[in-house]
């Protein structure tokens, strides 16, 4: 009888290097041993020599419940597995109301344990209906972070939290050690710019970027970090698309504050001149896709390891929400669980950046950020056997075969250099390169460790 349940061979990508011709041995859902060269026997074995083996992706920004009865955690978890994502960190802004109380959190945990194919951690938020006092129950219930917004994206579901309330919330959450993530957008400036353009009939494909200037984003980013500095909370800007945002974050870090920063893969791999011109409102995200010159600057921050982690900001809007000729009447966001890993890997390869950066930005760092790193984020002995095999292959991405709730993508036609050939969560195979092979409910809800 074999000592190990599973043995996987291939080129193992770690946060600080690559073990060529390596092997992983799995027992009881965890990495039990690892090495290079001759591998031990396992009850099951996978020979992926010539391929890349990396820890499962922790996608730190997923919106699975933004539209009632449209996707949900279970369906999203299928797309996650197909993209090499073994942990979804789901946002609290569910339709019809956000996760701002303990009963709402408990109901969402039940959904995870009933429907999901991969593991899931959950954000919470606070709103006027349930008050700041709900924070204690959410923390006790197991949220891994809190999310707020300086802009009201949707009344009720995605409200603006004004600065004094944001200060009170940060101060209340700070002792828990959980991060306070904030959607960084100045509301009044945004609305004035949009009104001016609409009045002028200037609502075409390129108007969204011009309405949402870098200043609108950068001022909000600075506001978030200053409130963090005042309260001692872990202040986190959730989707930074400007080089200036990274410089602001570095300023606060250098002064000893607990500032962290995230960008999304679309801000690294898409640009305004080429992709927004081609796809129009399909590329409508907040913040907007920036010009190529700004994209190039963002890659310097990736190379310098300034970024805390990279996420997808996944939301599966139907195309009916992306086809209005008035760009301002379309929804922001798009599907991204299946493209996060292959797109970011491709971008790193194109910029001469090591595969180890992919593991840092997509696995280790987000696991640390959400206090999940006691089990997740690397392929060290003792960690969960969350394993992804990547096959080196050049192909144009076709969303027609997507396992998401929608079959469109602003990455359509983009050439990627790796394909997900298999995904395992806690040693159990979830995706075999073509289909989901585990059962819904095999995923688990993840509670953060103590800070």
C-alpha positions as CSV (number, residue, x, y, z in Angstrom):
1,X,0.0,0.0,0.0
2,X,1.5,3.4,-1.0
3,X,2.5,5.8,1.6
4,X,1.1,8.8,-0.4
5,X,-2.3,9.5,-1.9
6,X,-0.9,11.5,-4.9
7,X,2.5,12.2,-6.4
8,X,2.9,15.0,-9.0
9,X,6.0,15.5,-11.1
10,X,7.0,18.6,-13.0
11,X,8.8,22.0,-12.7
12,X,7.6,23.4,-9.4
13,X,7.3,27.1,-9.1
14,X,7.8,28.6,-5.7
15,X,7.7,32.3,-4.6
16,X,11.5,32.5,-4.7
17,X,12.6,30.1,-7.5
18,X,11.8,27.1,-9.6
19,X,12.6,23.5,-8.8
20,X,13.2,21.8,-12.1
21,X,12.2,18.1,-12.4
22,X,10.6,18.3,-9.0
23,X,7.9,16.2,-7.3
24,X,5.2,16.7,-4.6
25,X,3.8,13.9,-2.5
26,X,0.4,14.4,-1.0
27,X,-1.2,12.7,2.0
28,X,-4.5,13.5,3.6
29,X,-5.0,16.6,1.5
30,X,-1.7,18.2,2.4
31,X,1.9,18.4,1.0
32,X,3.7,15.6,2.9
33,X,7.0,15.6,1.1
34,X,8.7,17.2,-1.9
35,X,12.0,16.9,-3.7
36,X,13.7,16.7,-7.1
37,X,14.8,13.8,-9.3
38,X,13.4,10.3,-8.6
39,X,9.9,10.5,-7.1
40,X,8.3,8.1,-4.6
41,X,5.3,6.0,-5.5
42,X,1.7,7.2,-4.9
43,X,-1.7,5.6,-5.1
44,X,-2.3,8.1,-7.9
45,X,0.4,9.8,-9.9
46,X,0.6,12.6,-12.4
47,X,3.6,12.9,-14.7
48,X,3.7,16.6,-15.7
49,X,7.4,16.7,-16.6
50,X,8.0,19.6,-19.0
51,X,5.0,21.5,-17.4
52,X,4.8,24.0,-14.6
53,X,3.4,23.1,-11.2
54,X,2.3,26.0,-8.9
55,X,0.1,26.5,-5.9
56,X,-3.5,27.2,-6.5
57,X,-4.5,30.8,-7.2
58,X,-6.1,32.9,-4.4
59,X,-8.3,35.3,-6.3
60,X,-8.8,38.2,-3.9
61,X,-11.6,40.0,-5.7
62,X,-14.6,38.0,-6.9
63,X,-18.2,39.2,-7.2
64,X,-20.3,36.1,-7.7
65,X,-23.6,37.5,-6.3
66,X,-23.9,40.9,-8.0
67,X,-27.0,39.9,-9.9
68,X,-29.7,37.8,-8.3
69,X,-30.1,34.3,-9.7
70,X,-27.4,35.0,-12.4
71,X,-24.3,33.2,-11.2
72,X,-23.7,32.5,-7.5
73,X,-20.8,31.0,-5.7
74,X,-21.3,27.5,-7.0
75,X,-21.3,28.4,-10.7
76,X,-18.4,30.8,-10.2
77,X,-16.4,28.1,-8.4
78,X,-16.5,26.0,-11.6
79,X,-15.0,28.8,-13.6
80,X,-12.4,29.3,-10.8
81,X,-11.2,25.7,-11.0
82,X,-10.9,25.9,-14.8
83,X,-8.7,29.0,-14.2
84,X,-6.5,27.4,-11.6
85,X,-8.2,29.3,-8.8
86,X,-8.5,27.1,-5.7
87,X,-9.6,29.9,-3.3
88,X,-12.2,32.5,-4.2
89,X,-12.3,35.5,-1.9
90,X,-15.9,36.7,-2.5
91,X,-17.0,40.3,-2.1
92,X,-19.9,41.2,0.1
93,X,-22.0,43.3,-2.4
94,X,-24.6,40.7,-3.2
95,X,-28.0,41.4,-4.8
96,X,-30.3,42.5,-3.2
97,X,-28.3,43.5,-0.1
98,X,-24.7,43.3,1.0
99,X,-23.3,41.0,3.7
100,X,-23.4,43.4,6.6
101,X,-24.7,41.2,9.4
102,X,-24.0,37.8,11.0
103,X,-27.2,36.1,9.7
104,X,-26.3,37.2,6.1
105,X,-22.8,35.8,6.6
106,X,-24.0,32.5,8.0
107,X,-26.4,32.1,5.0
108,X,-23.5,32.7,2.6
109,X,-21.3,30.2,4.4
110,X,-24.1,27.7,4.0
111,X,-24.1,28.4,0.2
112,X,-20.3,27.8,0.0
113,X,-20.6,24.5,1.8
114,X,-23.6,23.4,-0.3
115,X,-22.6,24.5,-3.8
116,X,-18.9,25.2,-4.2
117,X,-16.2,23.1,-6.0
118,X,-13.2,25.1,-4.5
119,X,-12.5,26.7,-1.2
120,X,-14.0,30.2,-0.5
121,X,-13.2,33.0,2.0
122,X,-15.6,35.9,2.4
123,X,-15.5,39.6,2.8
124,X,-18.0,41.5,5.0
125,X,-19.1,45.1,5.0
126,X,-20.9,47.5,7.2
127,X,-23.9,49.6,6.3
128,X,-26.5,52.0,8.0
129,X,-29.1,49.3,8.2
130,X,-27.1,47.0,10.5
131,X,-24.7,49.6,11.9
132,X,-21.1,49.5,12.9
133,X,-22.0,47.2,15.8
134,X,-22.4,44.4,13.3
135,X,-18.6,44.3,12.8
136,X,-18.0,42.1,15.9
137,X,-20.4,39.4,14.7
138,X,-18.9,39.4,11.2
139,X,-15.4,39.0,12.7
140,X,-16.5,36.2,15.0
141,X,-18.3,34.6,12.1
142,X,-15.1,34.3,10.0
143,X,-14.9,37.1,7.5
144,X,-11.3,37.5,6.2
145,X,-11.5,41.2,5.4
146,X,-13.9,44.1,5.1
147,X,-14.8,46.1,2.0
148,X,-16.1,49.6,1.7
149,X,-16.6,52.2,-1.1
150,X,-16.1,55.9,-1.4
151,X,-18.6,55.8,-4.3
152,X,-22.2,54.6,-4.4
153,X,-22.2,52.1,-7.3
154,X,-25.7,50.8,-6.5
155,X,-28.0,52.2,-3.9
156,X,-28.4,49.8,-1.0
157,X,-26.3,47.0,-2.5
158,X,-23.1,48.9,-3.0
159,X,-23.3,52.1,-1.0
160,X,-20.9,55.0,-0.4
161,X,-19.4,55.1,3.1
162,X,-18.7,58.7,4.0
163,X,-15.3,59.7,5.3
164,X,-16.2,60.1,9.0
165,X,-18.0,56.7,9.0
166,X,-15.1,55.1,7.2
167,X,-12.8,56.4,10.0
168,X,-15.1,54.9,12.6
169,X,-15.2,51.6,10.8
170,X,-11.4,51.4,10.3
171,X,-10.9,52.2,14.0
172,X,-13.3,49.5,15.1
173,X,-11.8,46.8,12.8
174,X,-8.1,47.7,13.4
175,X,-7.6,45.5,16.5
176,X,-8.8,42.4,14.6
177,X,-5.9,42.6,12.2
178,X,-8.2,42.2,9.2
179,X,-7.7,44.4,6.2
180,X,-10.0,47.3,5.3
181,X,-10.3,47.3,1.5
182,X,-11.9,50.3,-0.2
183,X,-13.2,51.0,-3.7
184,X,-11.2,54.1,-4.5
185,X,-13.3,56.7,-6.4
186,X,-14.2,60.3,-5.6
187,X,-18.0,60.4,-6.0
188,X,-18.7,64.2,-6.5
189,X,-15.9,64.6,-9.1
190,X,-17.1,61.5,-11.0
191,X,-20.7,62.6,-11.1
192,X,-19.8,66.1,-12.3
193,X,-17.6,64.8,-15.1
194,X,-20.3,62.3,-16.3
195,X,-23.0,65.0,-16.2
196,X,-20.9,67.4,-18.3
197,X,-20.1,64.7,-20.9
198,X,-23.7,63.5,-21.1
199,X,-25.0,67.1,-21.5
200,X,-22.6,67.5,-24.4
201,X,-23.7,64.2,-26.0
202,X,-20.2,62.8,-25.5
203,X,-21.0,59.3,-24.5
204,X,-19.1,57.1,-27.0
205,X,-16.6,54.2,-26.3
206,X,-13.8,56.5,-25.1
207,X,-15.8,58.8,-22.8
208,X,-15.8,56.6,-19.8
209,X,-12.0,56.9,-19.4
210,X,-12.1,60.6,-19.8
211,X,-14.8,61.0,-17.2
212,X,-12.8,58.9,-14.7
213,X,-9.6,60.8,-14.5
214,X,-6.5,59.6,-12.7
215,X,-7.0,62.4,-10.1
216,X,-10.4,60.9,-9.2
217,X,-8.8,57.6,-8.4
218,X,-5.5,59.0,-6.8
219,X,-7.3,61.3,-4.4
220,X,-9.5,58.5,-3.1
221,X,-6.4,56.2,-2.8
222,X,-4.6,58.9,-0.7
223,X,-7.8,59.3,1.5
224,X,-7.9,55.6,2.2
225,X,-4.3,55.5,3.3
226,X,-4.6,58.6,5.4
227,X,-7.6,57.1,7.3
228,X,-5.5,54.0,7.8
229,X,-2.6,56.1,9.2
230,X,-5.0,57.8,11.6
231,X,-6.6,54.6,12.9
232,X,-3.8,52.1,12.7
233,X,-5.9,49.8,10.5
234,X,-4.6,47.8,7.5
235,X,-5.7,50.1,4.7
236,X,-6.0,48.5,1.3
237,X,-6.8,50.1,-2.1
238,X,-8.6,47.3,-4.0
239,X,-8.0,48.2,-7.7
240,X,-5.3,50.6,-8.6
241,X,-4.8,51.5,-12.2
242,X,-2.2,54.3,-12.0
243,X,1.5,54.4,-11.3
244,X,0.8,57.4,-9.0
245,X,-1.4,55.1,-6.8
246,X,1.6,52.8,-6.2
247,X,3.8,55.8,-5.3
248,X,1.2,57.0,-2.8
249,X,1.1,53.5,-1.2
250,X,4.9,53.4,-1.0
251,X,5.0,56.8,0.7
252,X,2.7,55.5,3.5
253,X,4.6,52.2,3.8
254,X,7.9,54.0,4.1
255,X,6.4,55.9,7.0
256,X,5.6,52.7,8.8
257,X,1.9,52.5,8.0
258,X,0.1,49.2,7.1
259,X,-0.7,50.2,3.6
260,X,-1.4,47.5,0.9
261,X,-2.3,47.8,-2.8
262,X,-3.9,45.6,-5.4
263,X,-4.3,45.9,-9.2
264,X,-6.3,43.7,-11.5
265,X,-5.0,41.8,-14.4
266,X,-7.0,43.8,-17.0
267,X,-5.1,46.9,-16.0
268,X,-1.9,45.1,-16.9
269,X,-3.0,43.3,-20.1
270,X,-5.5,45.7,-21.7
271,X,-5.0,49.3,-22.9
272,X,-7.4,52.0,-24.0
273,X,-6.1,52.6,-27.5
274,X,-6.3,49.0,-28.6
275,X,-8.7,47.0,-26.5
276,X,-11.3,49.6,-25.5
277,X,-11.4,50.8,-29.1
278,X,-12.0,47.2,-30.2
279,X,-14.4,45.9,-27.5
280,X,-16.1,49.1,-26.3
281,X,-18.1,48.6,-23.1
282,X,-17.0,45.0,-22.7
283,X,-13.8,46.6,-21.3
284,X,-15.7,49.0,-19.1
285,X,-14.4,48.5,-15.6
286,X,-13.9,50.8,-12.7
287,X,-11.3,52.2,-12.7
288,X,-11.2,52.5,-16.5
289,X,-8.7,50.7,-18.7
290,X,-5.8,53.2,-19.0
291,X,-3.6,54.2,-22.0
292,X,-0.7,52.0,-22.9
293,X,1.8,54.4,-21.4
294,X,0.2,53.9,-18.0
295,X,0.0,50.2,-18.5
296,X,3.8,50.1,-19.1
297,X,4.4,52.0,-15.9
298,X,2.2,49.6,-13.9
299,X,4.5,46.7,-15.1
300,X,7.5,48.5,-13.5
301,X,5.7,48.3,-10.1
302,X,5.1,44.6,-10.7
303,X,8.7,44.0,-11.5
304,X,9.7,46.0,-8.4
305,X,7.5,43.9,-6.2
306,X,5.5,46.9,-5.1
307,X,2.1,45.3,-5.6
308,X,0.5,43.3,-2.7
309,X,-1.4,41.1,-5.1
310,X,-3.2,40.9,-8.5
311,X,-6.8,39.9,-8.8
312,X,-9.5,39.4,-11.4
313,X,-12.4,41.6,-10.1
314,X,-14.6,38.9,-11.7
315,X,-18.3,39.6,-12.3
316,X,-20.4,37.7,-14.8
317,X,-22.7,40.5,-16.3
318,X,-24.7,39.3,-19.3
319,X,-23.9,41.0,-22.6
320,X,-27.3,42.8,-22.4
321,X,-25.6,45.0,-19.8
322,X,-22.7,45.9,-22.1
323,X,-24.4,46.9,-25.4
324,X,-25.8,50.4,-24.8
325,X,-24.3,53.0,-27.2
326,X,-24.2,55.4,-24.2
327,X,-21.2,54.0,-22.4
328,X,-22.3,55.4,-19.1
329,X,-25.5,53.2,-19.1
330,X,-23.5,50.0,-19.3
331,X,-22.4,48.0,-16.2
332,X,-18.8,48.1,-15.0
333,X,-16.8,44.8,-14.8
334,X,-16.6,41.5,-16.6
335,X,-15.8,37.8,-16.2
336,X,-12.2,37.0,-15.2
337,X,-11.8,33.9,-13.1
338,X,-10.6,31.8,-16.0
339,X,-8.2,34.4,-17.5
340,X,-6.5,35.7,-14.3
341,X,-3.7,33.1,-14.2
342,X,-3.0,32.6,-18.0
343,X,-3.2,36.3,-18.7
344,X,-0.9,37.3,-15.8
345,X,1.6,34.5,-16.5
346,X,1.7,35.6,-20.2
347,X,2.2,39.2,-19.2
348,X,5.1,38.3,-16.9
349,X,6.7,36.2,-19.6
350,X,6.3,39.0,-22.1
351,X,8.0,41.4,-19.7
352,X,10.9,39.1,-18.8
353,X,9.6,38.6,-15.2
354,X,10.1,35.2,-13.5
355,X,7.3,32.7,-13.0
356,X,8.0,33.1,-9.3
357,X,6.4,36.5,-9.5
358,X,3.1,34.8,-10.6
359,X,3.2,32.7,-7.5
360,X,3.9,35.7,-5.3
361,X,1.2,37.9,-6.8
362,X,-1.5,35.2,-7.3
363,X,-0.9,32.7,-4.5
364,X,1.4,33.5,-1.6
365,X,0.7,37.2,-1.2
366,X,-3.1,37.1,-1.3
367,X,-3.0,34.1,1.1
368,X,-1.0,36.3,3.5
369,X,-3.1,39.3,3.0
370,X,-6.3,37.5,3.9
371,X,-4.6,35.6,6.8
372,X,-5.1,32.3,5.0
373,X,-1.4,31.5,4.8
374,X,-1.4,28.9,7.5
375,X,-2.8,26.5,4.9
376,X,-2.8,28.3,1.5
377,X,-0.5,30.1,-0.9
378,X,2.6,27.9,-1.3
379,X,3.6,24.3,-1.9
380,X,5.5,24.0,1.3
381,X,5.3,20.8,3.3
382,X,2.3,20.9,5.6
383,X,0.3,23.3,3.4
384,X,-2.9,22.2,1.7
385,X,-2.3,20.4,-1.6
386,X,-3.8,23.1,-3.8
387,X,-2.0,22.4,-7.0
388,X,-2.3,23.7,-10.6
389,X,-0.5,22.2,-13.6
390,X,0.1,24.6,-16.5
391,X,0.9,23.4,-19.9
392,X,3.2,25.7,-22.0
393,X,1.1,26.3,-25.1
394,X,0.4,29.3,-27.3
395,X,-3.3,29.8,-28.1
396,X,-5.9,32.5,-28.7
397,X,-8.3,32.6,-25.8
398,X,-11.9,31.7,-26.8
399,X,-14.6,32.4,-24.2
400,X,-17.1,30.3,-26.1
401,X,-16.1,27.3,-23.9
402,X,-16.1,29.2,-20.7
403,X,-17.4,27.5,-17.5
404,X,-18.5,30.9,-16.2
405,X,-22.1,32.0,-16.3
406,X,-21.4,34.0,-19.5
407,X,-19.4,33.2,-22.6
408,X,-17.8,36.5,-23.5
409,X,-14.5,38.1,-22.4
410,X,-12.5,41.3,-23.1
411,X,-9.6,38.8,-23.5
412,X,-11.2,37.2,-26.5
413,X,-8.5,36.5,-29.1
414,X,-5.6,37.4,-26.8
415,X,-2.7,35.0,-27.1
416,X,-1.8,33.2,-23.9
417,X,1.3,31.2,-23.3
418,X,0.0,28.6,-20.8
419,X,-3.1,26.6,-20.4
420,X,-4.5,25.1,-17.2
421,X,-4.2,21.4,-17.5
422,X,-5.4,20.4,-14.1
423,X,-6.4,21.8,-10.7
424,X,-6.4,20.1,-7.3
425,X,-7.9,21.5,-4.1
426,X,-6.6,19.9,-0.9
427,X,-5.3,16.9,-2.9
428,X,-8.6,16.3,-4.7
429,X,-8.8,16.9,-8.4
430,X,-11.4,19.5,-9.3
431,X,-10.6,20.1,-13.0
432,X,-8.9,17.8,-15.5
433,X,-8.2,20.4,-18.3
434,X,-11.7,20.0,-19.9
435,X,-14.3,19.4,-17.2
436,X,-15.1,19.6,-13.5
437,X,-14.5,16.2,-11.9
438,X,-15.4,16.8,-8.2
439,X,-18.8,17.4,-6.6
440,X,-20.5,20.6,-5.6
441,X,-20.1,20.9,-1.8
442,X,-16.5,19.6,-1.9
443,X,-15.3,23.2,-1.4
444,X,-14.9,24.6,2.1
445,X,-15.4,27.9,3.8
446,X,-12.1,29.3,5.0
447,X,-11.7,31.2,8.3
448,X,-8.7,33.5,8.7
449,X,-6.0,32.7,11.3
450,X,-5.6,35.0,14.2
451,X,-3.5,38.1,13.2
